[in-house]
Amino acid sequence: MAKAKKQKKIEKKVVKAQVKPLKREVARLQRELDAASALLPDTPVKPVGPAISPLAPAGGFPDLPVIAGAEFAAAQAGVRYKGRTDVMMARLAPGSVVAGVFTRSATRSAPVLDCEAKIGAEAGPQQGAAIVVNSGNSNAFTGTAGAEAVAAICAATAKAAGVPEARVFTSSTGVIGEPLPHERITAVLGDLAADLSANALPQAARAIMTTDTFPKGAGATIEIDGQPIRIAGIAKGSGMIAPDMATMLVYIFTDARIARAPLQRMLARLTDETFNCITVDGDTSTSDTLLIAATGKSKAPEIADLRSAPAKAFQDALRGVMLNLAHQVVRDGEGATKFVEIRVTGAASKADARTVAMAIANSPLVKTAIAGEDPNWGRIVMAVGKSGAKADRDTLSIRFGDILVAEKGWVAESYAEEAGAAYMRRDELVIGVDLGLGRDAATVWTCDLTHRYIDINADYRS
């Protein structure tokens, strides 16, 4: 038996040694193809990743419920690349309310600052609203020119969409530190307004993509007193993902009847349970924006008391949509091949549980071991120890899925390296850490760190 195991281990090493050069050769050929494509005339954008992430949800973009009172359109403005859909508009019916959360970055973008200034204002019942988003340029760290670009876009959108300028919310995503060519955006706003459709949310999802490999959408429908309430959301995000409020760019629409204040409270609470629990690379964007708009067109009763059963049902549905979108962002992490759930239990406090979970999820050593399918549990021990949270070697236990790996300050007697290695070959992994010190817990989601992440970000501005 021992001889057979040894032979199997040798064979595995031989296969691994043969596969690694092939992977390097594939990466080299991809870089040469990218370089050649960039020289072709009329090439709109150099490929920056695979056609679609291997972790993308099966079935492609989902069928989303139509939200009464919300219309969408997308266009090619050439913000950075020609021939690429890069601007979207959403127009909201009069009486719609808008809530939002934004990055807490000290260098947040001009669109974020403008949205923050507008988001708390109450609107009249006859006032509609609009959201305009561009990809290709983040309009961040652009000084007074950035604020002027936002003002120009808001003024032109108000005129094209027939909404008050104070009710126009803009977002930009892409390269930091380059002036936004806002005239290219204002030039297509008339066409966007003319093309608005309740069924164009999938096109809007594509327009906000940067290094994303697939558009992200999620929806839900619930019934309250026999009347449906619908929720539909889209998101973009692939890199620079370690949210400190919400994440990247996310837009959620519902026909629920709910006032802005309770919607804002609900959104803030759910954000901490969803988008603030994901990380791709540990970097927080300057442009993170999450907006939710409620048109009030549902015939279901108004959601007023957040402690009521209808409110809880709506909140559960909204949480499901937000968590789905958050997971899709991780699944589309730049270069990702593994979707990883980190579960921390037995912590002395909730803060400690989250600190340990994020330390593991953001560790380059842990993430590269996962990419290499190496069950190197010592790196998890390292991440726990460096986190600063309360921990004790002799009470700590580690699991890969259902496999007990380490406990009582040492490797578990029942653990077999072959079992750990086999588990790490899965596309979706669960790493469990029990600190054995208390009753608090936290769960976060991340992905592996591959060489493709370096390839994408080394060429991001080219």
N, C-alpha and C positions, 0 to 999 in steps of 0.2 A: 504493500500500500504506500509506504513512504517513498519507495523507488518510483512508483507511478506518479506520485505528486511532484517529485523532483523533476521527472521528465516533462510533466505538463508545464511546470514553471519555466523550464528551459525553452520549451517550444513557444511559450507565450512571449518570452524575451526576444526570441528570434523573429517572430511575427512583428513585434513592436519595432524592432530595429529595421525591418524591411519597410514598414509603413511610414515611418518618420521621413525618410528621404523623398518618398512619393508625395507626402503632404507639402514638403518644402518646394518640390518641383511644380506642383499645382499652384502654389502661391506665387512662384516666380512667373509662371505663364500668365496668371491672372494680372499681375502687375504689367507685364509686357502688353497684354491685350488692352488694359486700361490706357496705357501710354499711346498705343496706336489709335485707339478710339478718339482720344483727345485731339489728334491731328486731322481727323476727318472733317470735311466741310459740313457746316450746319448741324454738327453734333450738339444737342441741347445741353447735355450734362455728362460729365465723366462718371462712369459707374463707380460707386463707392462701397458696394457690398454685394452680397448674393442677391439673386432675383427675389428671394423671399427667405426670411429666417426659417431654419429647420424647426423652430419652436412655435411657429405661427399657428393660430387656431385652425383646426380642420374646417373646411367648408368655405373659407374666404370671408369676405365682409358679410356680416349678418343682415337679415331683413329686419329693419328697425321700424317701430310703430311711427305712423305719421302724427306729428304734433300740430293740432289745430292752433292757428295763430302764429306759426313760425314758418318762414320761407327761407330758401337757401339758393345760392348760386356760386359758381366758381369760374375763374378766367385765367388766361395767360397774360401776365403783365410784363414779363421779362425783368423782374426785379434783380435777379442775378444771372439766370440762364434763359436762353431763348427756347421756345417750344415746350415750356414746362408750365403746367397749371400751378399757380403760385399765389393766388389771392382768392379769398372766399368772403362772401357777405351773408349775414343772417339778418332778416328783418322781422321784428316782433310786433304783434298787434297792439293797439292802444290798450292800456290797462295792465300790460305785462310788468312783472317785477323782476329785478336782476340783483343777485347776490354774488359775492365773489371773495376769494382769498388769493393772496399774492406772495411772491417770494419775499423773504426778509433779508435778502442780500443787500449789503451796503452800497452796491454798485448797480442797483436795479435800473432797468431800461426806461426810456422816456414814455413808452406806452403804458408800462406798469404804473409809473407815477401819475399819469393822467387818469387811469382807471381808478386808482386809489382815491383820487380827489373827487371822483364822480359817484362812486359806488354807493355811498350812504345817503345820497339825496333822494327824497321822496318824489315820485312823479305823479302828475295829474292823471285822472282816469282816461283822458283823451290822448295822452302822449304815448306814442309807440317808442321803439328803440331799435338800434342796429348794432351789429358786431362786425368788424372788418379785420381780417387776419391776413398777414402776408408771410411767406417763407422766403429764405434766401438771404435775409438781412435782419438782424435783431434790433436795429436802431438803439443799441446800448453803448454807453460811453461815447456819445456823439455830441455832447455839449448842447448849446442853445439850438444848433441845427436840428437836433433830435426832437426837441419840443416844438420847433416850428414845423417840422414834418408831420408830427401828430396833429397839430392844429389845422394844417392844410387838409389832411385826410378827413378829419372830423367835419370840417366845414363842407367839403365836397360831398361826403357821404350824407350829411343832413339834407343837402339840396337834392341829391339823386334819389334818396330813399323816402323823403318826406317825413323826417323825424327831427326832433329838436337836437341841436348840436350837443347839448349837455347830456343827451341820451345816446351818444355814439361812443362805443367802447372799442378800442383797437388793441391789437397784439401783433408783435413781430418776432420772428424766430430765424436764426441763422448766424451769420458771421458777426462778431462783436467788433466795434471800433471803426466801422466804415459808414459814411453818411448814407442814409436811406434815400434812394432815388424816388421820392414820393410822387413825383409827377407821373411816373409810369403807373402807379397805383390809381391816382385820381383820373387818369386817362381812361380807365376801364370801368369806373364806378357806374357810369350811365348804362353800360351794357350789362353789368351785374344786376342792377335794379330792374332792367327790362326782362332778364332771364329768371327772376326769382320763382322758385317752385317749392311746394311742400315736400316734394319727393327727391330733392337734390342734396340731401345730407351726405350721401356717399361721395359725391363729387367734392363737397366741402372738406370731407375728411382727407381726401388726396391732396388738396391744395395746400394744406398746412404741414405736409411732410418735409423733412430735411434728409437726414440719413436713415430715416425709417425705411424698412423694406416692405411694409404692408400698412394699409390704412386701418385705423382702429376704431371700432364702433361697438356699442352695447346698448341694449334696451330692455324694458320690462313693462308689463301691463298688469295692473291690479284692479280689483273692483271694491268700491265702497258704496254701500246701500244700493247695490245693483248697477252702479254706474262706473264705467271704466276711467281710470287715470293712467295716462301713458307717459313713459320716460324714455328719452333717446339721447345718447351722448357720443361724442367723438373725442379723440385725443391724438396728440403727436408726442413722440419722445423715443429716443434710442440711446443717446449718450448725454453726458453732463447731467446725470440723474442721481441726485441725493436730495430729494425735496425738503424744503424747510417751510412748508405751508401747504402746498398742494403739489403740483408737478407740471413741468414743461408747459404745454398748452392743452387745456381740457375745456370743452363746451358741452353743457348738458341742458336739455330742453324738456319741459314737461307742461302738460295742459292743466296741472293741478291748480286749484284755487287756494292760495296761501299768501299771506302778507310777507313783505320783504324781511321784517325783523325775525320772525320765527324761522323763515327759510335760511337766513344768515346763520342763526344759531345752530340749526341742524347741519348745515354745510360744514361749519367749522369743526363740529364734533366728529362728523363722519370722515373728514379729511385726515384727522389724526389716526383713524383706524384703517385707512386705506393708502392714500398717496404718500403720507408721511411714514409709511412702513415699507417702502421699496427703495432700492438703491442698485444702480448699475456700476458706477465708478467712484462714488463718494464725492462728486462735484455738484454743487448747487448752482443752477442757472441764474443768470441775471434777469431772465424773462418769464419765470414761472407764473402762470396765470390759470386760475380755475374760475370760470363763470357759469352760473346756473340761472336760467330764465324760466319763469313760470307765467304762462299766458293766461291762465284762469278760464280757459275755454271748456274744461270738463264740466259735466252736469252733476258731478259728485259734490257732496257738501263741502264747504270750505274747511280747510284744516287750520284750526285756531289754537287749540290746546295741545301742546306737544306731548302731554301725558295721556292723551286719548288713544283708544284703539285704532281709529283711522290714521292718526298721526304716526303711530308706531308701525302700521302696515306700510305706509308711504315711506317712512324712514328705512325700513328693512329693504324695500325695493330699490330705493335710491342707493343704499349702501352696496347692494349687489351689483348695480351698474358701475358704481365708482370702483369697486374692488376688481371687477372684470377688466375695466380699462387699465387700472394700475398693473394688473398681472400681464396684460398685453404689452405694456411698455417694457416690462422686464423681459418678456419673451422675445422682444425685438431689440434687446440690448446689443450695442454694436459688437459684432463678432460672436455673439452668444451661441453656445451649443447646448447649454444645460440650464434648466429652470430649477432654482434651489429655494426651498423653504427652510428657514432657520427657526426652530422652536426652542425657546428658553423657558424653563420652569424652575420652581424651587428657589426663586430669588428672594432676597431680603426686602426688596421694594420693587415697585413697577419701574421706577427709573433705572434701577440696576439691571432688571431684566432686559429693558430696551437697549441699555448701553452695551451689554454683553452681546446681544443679538446683532447690533449694528457693527460692533468690533469684528465679529466673525464675518458678517456679510461684506464688509468693506476691505478685509485683509487681502492684499494682492497675493500673499503666499497661499492662503486658503483657496482663493479663486483660481489661481494657476494650477494648484494641485487638482482641483475639480476638473479643470480643462484637460489635464493630462490623465484623468481617470485614476488618480493615485489616492488610495485611501489613507492619506497621511494625517492621521488624527492628532499627531503631535502639533500640527499647525493650529488646530482648533484649541488645544490646550494653551498655546502661545497667545492666541487672540483673547481668550478669556482672561489670562493673566495680565495682559497689557491694558485691558479696558478701563481699569480704575475702579470697577465695581467690586463689591465685597465677594470674595471667593475663597474656597478652601479646597486644597488638593485632595484631601481624604474624603470629602463628601461629594465631589464632582463625578458625574457619570456622563458618558457620551454614547450616542446611538447613531447609526446609519440606518434610517428606516426603522425596522424592528430588530435590527442587529445590535446587541449590546457590545460596544467596542472597548470601553474603559470604565472602571469604577474603583472606588476605594484607593485612589492614588496610584493605580497601575492598570495595565491592560487586563481586560476581563479574561478569566480562565477559559470561558467558552468561546472566545473570539478566534476566528480563523481568518488569516489575511486573504485567502482565496475568496471567502464570502464577501469581505469588504470590497475587494477589487471587482468582483462580479456586480455588486450593487452600484458601484461608481460608474459602470458602463451605461446606466440608464439615462434617459434624456431628462427625467424629472426626479429630483432627489429631495429627501427630507433629512436634515441634520438636527438631531435633538440633543440638547444640553440641559441636564438637571443640576443645579448648583447645590441642592440639598440644604439650603439655609432658611427657606421660608415658603410662602405660598403664592408669591406673585409670578406672573408669566408675561411673555411677549412673543409675538411672531412677526418676522419680517421676511421679505422675498428679495432674492437677488439672482444673479447669473454668474457664469464663469468668466474668466478673463483670458482671451485667446490672442494670438498674434494678429488676428484680423482687426482687433480693436486698435492696435498700433498702426496698422496699414491705413485704416479709415481716418484716424485723427492726425497722422503725419501729413496727409494730403488734403486736409479738410478745406483749406482756403484756395486750393489750386483749381 
